[in-house]
Amino acid sequence: MVRVLITGSADGFGLEAGRQLVARGHTVYLHARNQSRANDAKAACPGAAGVLVADLSNLTETRRLAEEANAIGEFDAVILNAGMLNGPFRKTPDTGVPAMVFVNVLAPYVLACLLRRPKRLIFIASQLHRQADTSTEDIFWFKRGEAGFQEFPAYCDSKFHVMLIANAIARRFRGTSVVSVHPGWVATKVGGAEAPDKMEDGVETYVMLAEGDYDQSLTGKYFDPKKKLGSPLPASEDTQLQDKAVKACEEVTGLKIPT
Ligand SMILES: NC(=O)c1ccc[n+]([C@@H]2O[C@H](COP(=O)([O-])OP(=O)(O)OC[C@H]3O[C@@H](n4cnc5c(N)ncnc54)[C@H](OP(=O)(O)O)[C@@H]3O)[C@@H](O)[C@H]2O)c1
C-alpha cells in the first residue's frame, strides 16, 4: 500500500484519482483551496486519510502546505494536479504573478523544492504544451502585464513551462521518478463541457503512477491517458530552456531546487 498526496483534489481528475486510490486500499491525502472545499472533498471521498488546505495562488500558503505535508511523513507519490485555466488576470498579492500562472507553474515548483522527496513526483501538464510559445521569455508576465494576457495561450505556455520544470527536477533528483502527464481532454472546469475524452483513461495513468506500477527508473518522461508513454514537444527536453525556467522560478520565490 502507498501513501499519496494529490493537490487540487476537491474536483475533477484529482478527486477521482483519490477515490480510486482509496478504493484500492491506499492512504490518500487530498488537498483543497479552502476549508469549505476541503469539506466538499472529504464528503466526496470519505475514506481519505486527510484533506490539507492551501490556496495555491499564494506563496505563503503554498509553503505552509509543504510544511504540513512534511509533518505527515514521507509520501510514496505526490501528484501535483491542481491547475486552472479560466478567470481574469489577477495578480497574486505576494509575488505579482497572475493567479493562473502561479497555480500551474510556481506552486508545483515551490512544492517540489520544499516537500520531502517522494519516490514518485508527478506533474500534471497537458497536450496543450504543444501550442506554447517556447521562447520561455517573461514566464511570469512581469514585462507584458495584463494588456498582453489572454488566458488560453497563457495556459498553453504555463503547461510547457511546468514540463520544463519537471524535466529540470528529473535531472537533479536521483532516486525519484519525476514525470509529466497529459490526462486527456475531459469535461471538468478546466476541460469545458465539450471535451471528448474519458476521465477514467486519464485516471488510469494517475493510479499507475501513484502505485508505482511501471518502470520507476523512468524519469523526465511524459505520459498520456491509458498508461501510455507519450511524445512531448522536443523543446521540453532542451536543458537550456529548463534551466531558464528554473532561474525565473528561483528569482520569484527565493527557493532553489535541492540537489
Ligand atoms: N480537463 C482537461 O481536459 C485537462 C486537460 C489537460 C490537463 N488538465 C490538467 O489536469 C489538472 C486537473 O484539472 P481538472 O481538469 O481536473 O480540472 P478541475 O476539476 O477544475 O480541477 C482542478 C483542481 O485544482 C484546484 N485549484 C485550482 N486553483 C487552485 C488554487 N488556487 N488553490 C488550490 N487549488 C486550486 C481546483 O479547486 P476547486 O475545485 O476548488 O476549484 C480543483 O480541485 C489540471 O492541472 C489541469 O490543467 C486538464
The ligand as a Gaussian input file, in Angstrom:
#p B3LYP/6-31G(d) Opt

LIG

0 1
 N       -9.701000      18.572000     -18.087000
 C       -8.879000      18.605000     -19.099000
 O       -9.282000      18.494000     -20.261000
 C       -7.403000      18.736000     -18.844000
 C       -6.542000      18.542000     -19.935000
 C       -5.163000      18.637000     -19.711000
 C       -4.681000      18.926000     -18.446000
 N       -5.552000      19.121000     -17.413000
 C       -4.981000      19.407000     -16.090000
 O       -5.485000      18.472000     -15.160000
 C       -5.387000      19.021000     -13.830000
 C       -6.704000      18.803000     -13.108000
 O       -7.692000      19.624000     -13.736000
 P       -9.188000      19.132000     -13.944000
 O       -9.401000      19.005000     -15.403000
 O       -9.478000      18.003000     -13.053000
 O       -9.990000      20.463000     -13.517000
 P      -10.740000      20.839000     -12.143000
 O      -11.859000      19.906000     -11.922000
 O      -11.010000      22.286000     -12.197000
 O       -9.630000      20.524000     -11.038000
 C       -8.611000      21.441000     -10.735000
 C       -8.400000      21.414000      -9.247000
 O       -7.399000      22.391000      -8.916000
 C       -7.907000      23.158000      -7.829000
 N       -7.355000      24.509000      -7.798000
 C       -7.421000      25.465000      -8.761000
 N       -6.900000      26.620000      -8.314000
 C       -6.489000      26.383000      -7.044000
 C       -5.885000      27.186000      -6.049000
 N       -5.619000      28.497000      -6.225000
 N       -5.588000      26.625000      -4.870000
 C       -5.874000      25.326000      -4.634000
 N       -6.470000      24.520000      -5.527000
 C       -6.769000      25.043000      -6.718000
 C       -9.408000      23.208000      -8.047000
 O      -10.080000      23.578000      -6.862000
 P      -11.650000      23.965000      -6.910000
 O      -12.363000      22.690000      -7.277000
 O      -11.944000      24.461000      -5.550000
 O      -11.786000      24.998000      -7.993000
 C       -9.675000      21.775000      -8.494000
 O       -9.847000      20.927000      -7.393000
 C       -5.028000      20.494000     -14.023000
 O       -3.644000      20.671000     -13.812000
 C       -5.365000      20.753000     -15.489000
 O       -4.637000      21.825000     -16.027000
 C       -6.895000      19.026000     -17.590000

